Each structure stands twice: as structure tokens, then as C-alpha cells.
Amino acid sequence: MDKPAVDPYQKMMFAPGHRACPGCGASIAVRLVLEATGPDVIVVSPTGCLETFTSPYPYTPWGVPWLHVLFENAAAVASGVEAALRSRGSSDRVRVIVIGGDGGTYDIGLGALSGMFERGHDVLYVCYNNEAYMNTGVQRSSATPLGTATMTSPATGQAWGEDRPQKDLPAIAMAHQIPYVATASVAFPADLRRKVKQAMAIRGPKYVEVHSPCPIGWGYDAAETVELARLAVNTGLVPLYEAAAGQQLRVRKIQQRLPVTEYLRRQRRFHHLFADANGAHLVSIQSVADGNVNRWALEG
Amino acid sequence: MTRGTVSVMEGSMAVAKAVKACRPAVISAYPITPQTHIIEMLAQMVAQGELEAEYVRADSEFSAASVVAGASATGVRTYTASASQGLLLMTEVLYYLAGARLPVVLTGTNRQVSVPLGLQPDHRDTMSFRDSGVIQLYVENVQEAYDTHLQAFKIAEDHGVLLPTMVCMDGFVLTHVVEPVRILDQVDVDGYLPPYEPVHYLTPERPSVFGSYTDDANTLEFYYLLQQAVLGAKAKVELAARDFRAAFGRSHGGLIDSYGAEDAEVVVIAMGSTVGTLREAVDVLRREGAKVGLIKVRCFRPFPAEEVRQAASGADAVAVVDRAMSFGFQGVLATDVKAALYDAPAANRPVVMGTMAGFGGREVTIDTVREIVKVARQALDGHLPAPDDSNFIGLKPELLPVAGPG
């Protein structure tokens, strides 16, 4: 008899076959992040899509130790994991990362996140931002962009979807004077991996946000995830930058900027904007992109 | 001969000394009256290098509980403390700790729950997570608070238990009172409480997953196992108290403690600092000719139904002094006592009177107990209809609304 084949998934940090939807941006983000961190990590996740699709008992794709406690406390839980590693004397060898969605990060988990930042825990917090509460069926979060139709910011009657600008969480992270803040996108894997590696080289609290499209919540074909993520960056709606101790370090320049309509028209969540004869809301969203380009000097 | 060196100190200091002697690796807390002195003293011990622990100054009680959850899942001994609103804010995490079988030890310094806002003790805060799976031990005095913290770690970390364990001590009455306490030598504590040996914990060497998502295929079995664990803790609570007495020569009871209950006609049942007053009341009332006894419920969860039944079923009447009530029903402890006595043979099933006393720190005095026993006696003698299930002792009519028209 041949020896039994080695289970190819045994050594994987994040195995395929989990329950994410086809085209899930978050699952791409997780794989890329772990490729950059390597296996000597403990991952903490708040409640959300990632938690749900990776932990249906008794299955899991996680090949690294993984801890889910609740929705609003991932940063505090990670603080405790890090404190325990320090007390065990293994914090040099084992590092702590959080991977959570925008709902658990921007909204319900913000207090705990601020606490983790200001106390200076050696934790990398990665937020996969898909711009709404997808796990519960697409409700708006404070990361939902202007003009987005969701189940709780519907575009109906006079309403044109989300009518408030996104919360600028990376700026809030920077205001804590933490040693590293970066934004990234699943469309730029080398850039994302480099930023995670950069973050892991630094001791202290780090925040990396990964723009992660969601086919279900945004309304597009699952094959287009990476293309949409790239369009979000190339229109200026998602600036990619790095900052340290509150100061901008570097920016990923846009080679050839596209109008926001190129990005918006391909998603069901923005279709209502194109039915509006005068296009006033499209102008508002274009001015968000223009503001980003100026703020971060994304061109040239 | 009871062990330890007598020092006179505040209750909070005794708790801090007990916690220090247990060598927690991670402490996290957020300040709230009347818990603050405990966590301040622990912060000082860490700062002065007397206690080698990571002390995480959390941004809320919710985060404090979350920090110790993360630390406990990483395989180390952990401690937190809170009260009142802070405990309520921790509640979601406490349910998690029980389900995930993380043996965090915490102190609940009992304080009333808003509204009305107040700082004084009753048991509404800790009893609000009666159903969580957290083990709850209520203490009577500062010495018991000290001793019970040592026992709590032993119970929580027993591999057959692995449950969060909370020592409940009445705020101010016990946290801020200054009493003589016997403090044990570190070597004695180390002999009683070995280092924590986690069964399951997070490590890249042996990756595991905590906090899975389940459905109807397996949730019932999780609950069954949790129930087995909490019920199984009863024997460990008794064992921890027995081992403690063997090592140090003193006991405050195991699951319960009884005082003069064996031949009593009226048995009073209570928890926490009120019990000290009740002991004296038993002596006074017995001198006055009333056959009164006392049962202290020391372990509220798991509930010692069998022990209460055996200790109380010889009495004619049981008066439960409750410092928490389930609004719309009755006193929380009284409900459990009734359920326990339902299984007693009908011939020696006592009448149970629920009494509400000691709310918001209002003192329970010997006169209060005299009144409770008098009402019980009258009910037994047929002079009065049995009092209703939630008899508010000492209501001040002048503070109640005057009945108006309609």
C-alpha cells in the first residue's frame, strides 16, 4: 500500500472550500493577509461574514489559531490575547491580528478599537471594508459611501440611498498617533502584502483597511470583484496610502484616472443614480473622488 | 488552628491580596464604584513589582471582560471585577465565557442597578446573569471574601469545570469595611492553588478555533454539556471548601452553610453580608423563645437544591430574604427555594414566604428579622392568611403615591 497522501489542506493557513459566496472580496483579503503574515499568528475576528463563513461547527478553513468572541469587541479580545502572549513570553514569536468587517470596526467595535490603539497593544487590525452589513443582508454602516442603496438606506421616493459621507476611519486611526496606518485593495495584491509585511515589522498597534467588494451586496457579477476593486481605486473613490504617527508616508498614484460613473454604473446599488435626469448625485460622488485626489495627491 | 496572619484592612484590600496571591497573568478592569479600591490596589501591586501581571486598563467594562476573554483563550489565569451597570455591560461577554468554557475569575461588588441610580448594595446586578452558566458564590464577610477568591480560581480551573466564576460581595458593606483578616503566606496559597493548566488554548503549534457558528444540528448538545459542567461544579465547590478547611482550618460553608436550622420551626434563607446580621438575629430570637434557624446560600449557581431541601424541610416555615426580584413575579432566591422544596415530601414541605429587604443598601436589622419571623409565625398559627409572594418589609407609606380618584 502507498502511504496515505499528505492532506494538501493541512498546512494551509486559509483553506478553500469554506462557505463564502463566489467572488467574495473578504476571502481574497484574508488569504493575502495571511500570505504576508505567515503562520505564527493568532487571528481574532468579530462577528460578521468572515466569522460565519469560516466557522460552521465542526468545520473550518482556518489553519492558524482563530478566536471569535462577539461583534463589538475584537480589538479588546486581541488586546487580551496579546497581553497573555506577553505574560507567556511568546510575544516575540507569535503575533496577533484582527480581521473584521466594517460594521464591527467602524460602528459597533469603534470604542474597543480606540482603546486598543491608545493602549499601544502590538496588534495588527485589518478591516475588510465591503461598505455595509452584508452578513445580516446588506444594511448601511458608517462605511457605506454616499449614494449607496442598501436595505436600510433605500433609494425610493425622494431618498437617493445613503445621504451621509463615509466615516473616515483611517483618519481616526491616524489621530491616535499609532505607528502605521494603510489602506489597500484586493485588486492590488502585491501592494496589500507589502503593507501587511510592513505593518508586521512594526511593534505596536497598526491599522490596515482593505477595500473588498461584495457581489451580493453591491449587485455585480461574481467574476468582476477584482475589476471593480481596481475601478474604485482608479476613480479616486478609494485612495491607497500609508501613514505613520499621524503623518502621510506615501500614496499609490493613479496612472489614468477614470470618472466615477465607470465604477458606479456597474453596480446595482448605484443604478438609481443614473435614473436621475439631472445627475446631481453623480456630481456629488464625483466631487468625493476629486476631494480624495486633492487630499492625497493621487495624480501625477 | 486557623492559618494566616491577622491584619486589619479594608475588604477591597483583602480581595486584592487574595487575587495577588493567586498570581493572575492578565488583569483587566474599568473603574466603577464600589469595585475601584480592588483594582486600584492591584494596579499598585503591579506597578511596584509585587505582582507580575499584565494589567490592561480597559476602555469600558465590556472591553475589560473582552480582554480577559482573549487572555483566557490564550491559556493564562485572568481576573476582572465590576459592579452594577458595569456588570450589566459585561453581560454579553459573561455568557460567552461560560459557553466557551473560559475559567475567568471575577468579583462582583454588588450594587443596585439604575433606575434609581444608587451606589448601595443589593443583588440585582449579579443575579441578572443567573442563567448564563457563570458560577456565583456569595460571601458573608471579609474573611470569606478573601478565602473564597482562592477557592474560586480552584473551582473555575478544575478541568471538569472550566467555567467563569464570580465572587459576589456586597458593595461598601464588605468592600469598604475594615475588619481583621487572616492573610495566608504565598507558599501556603501556592500549595492550595497550583498553576493554571489550560486544556484548550490558542497557539500556532496546535491551531484551534474558538467561538464557532452552530445551528440546530448541534446547539442542544452544547447546552446539555454546559448544564452538565455547571451541575458538576457543585461537587467542586464543596471540594474546594473542604480542601481549604483541611489546609487552613476554617470554613464558611460549601454550597450552603446552616446555623441552627436543624430544629428550627422558622428558617430564614439569605445570601451575602445580610447573613452576618441574621446569625445574630437567630441567637437573639432563640433567647426570646422563637425556634429560628438560618441557611446561607453560598453558591447560588449551580443552585444547591438538594442541600437546601435537606436543610429546610424540617421547618414549618421558610422566610427567604431576597435582595433581588424578578419584577412581575417574585424574589429571585425565593423562586429557587420554592422550586427546590417542591420536591420535598408533602408532609414536611414548609410554607415559603418571600420577603424583599435590603434593597439599595437599606439595612436589614435584627428588628427586620423579628418582623419577618412574627409574620411567619402568625401565618403558621392561622392568625393571618399566608403573606403574598413578595412581601416588601418596611415599606414607608409616606413615600408611596396617595391613591387618587380613579
Interface residues (C-beta under 8 A of the other chain):
Chain A: P39 D40 V41 I42 V44 E51 T52 S55 P56 Y57 P58 T60 W62 G63 V64 P65 W66 L67 H68 V69 L70 E72 N73 A75 A76 V77 A78 S79 G80 V81 E82 A83 A84 L85 R86 S87 R88 V94 G111 A112 S114 G115 E118 R119
Chain B: A25 V26 S28 E52 A53 E54 V56 R57 A58 D59 S60 F62 S63 A64 S66 V67 V68 A69 G70 A71 S72 A73 T74 G75 V76 T78 E92 V93 Y96 A100 L202 T203 P204 R206 P207 S208 V209 F210 G211 S212 Y213 T214 D215 N218
